Amino acid sequence: FEHYHQASVEGLEHIPRGRALVVGNHSGGTMSPDMFALMLAWWRHFGVEEPAYALAHDLALRVPGLGKLMRKVGAVNASQANATELLRRDAKVLVYPGGDIDAYRPWSRRHEIVFGERVGFIRVALRTGSPIVPVVAAGSHDALRVLTDGRAIAQKLRLDRLARVDVFPIALCLPWGLLLGPNFYLPLPVNVRIRVLPPMQWPSLGPEDADDDAVVRRCRDEVLERMQTALDELVR
């Protein structure tokens, strides 16, 4: 990450003590250079004893060898229940709400944050009284060229029911040339820039507001707006 990607991470001083829900945009498909760069910088800054976890997709955790390694470094199955339990233990939890639709958005939308209609991270933050710490990353989506996220293909293959996957990306990448589906590849040596933003919290809201769809959507839009503005600045 220092030499191949020349990764830079700034703003880790914004991470508060105690529980926090760290919310990031997701780029670069399965290999996600931004996620690994953030993890490396995190361990160097806080040390490996800091109770920190990351919500991971079931498919990644089922890959032989990889799943075992990911669990050792703090990955847990992505669910609101797991996030809630960890936050109530005053741990820090990293989540990428956009998941596969963000990680495999078309390359033409590489400078956009795509969360879709996903709002579960807001409900978790409100229920546990946890601050949200937004993190934005630029550069990782140049590691491959996603031609299409293949949502229509995924629907026809019923991947949402079979594997909790909403996309079937078609991309140009190394070493395969043409990548079909959310598979592994060799990332191009792109420059990765990551910025951690100050925490966001809504003191006037309580756990009961986590069930109010209008409130949850308003909070989600505030987080998205803050992150998109920061990402635009990072890109410039």
Number of C-alpha atoms within 10 A of each C-alpha: 17 10 8 12 20 13 21 17 19 14 12 18 10 13 21 14 9 15 23 26 31 24 23 25 26 31 32 26 28 17 19 16 26 29 20 13 21 24 15 14 17 16 13 10 12 13 11 11 7 13 16 24 21 23 20 21 18 16 12 15 18 11 12 9 9 12 17 14 13 16 15 10 13 15 21 21 17 17 16 15 10 14 25 22 13 20 23 16 11 17 19 25 25 24 22 22 23 22 24 24 24 25 28 32 29 20 20 12 13 21 18 17 23 22 19 11 10 13 18 14 23 24 24 23 24 24 19 21 20 24 22 27 23 25 27 24 29 25 22 28 30 19 26 25 22 26 17 17 24 21 18 13 15 18 15 9 14 14 16 14 11 8 11 13 20 21 25 24 26 19 24 17 19 15 12 12 11 14 21 13 18 19 11 14 19 12 22 19 17 19 20 24 22 24 21 23 22 16 17 17 15 13 9 6 13 13 14 10 15 21 12 11 12 11 15 19 16 12 19 19 13 13 18 17 13 15 24 18 11 19 22 13 10 16 11 7
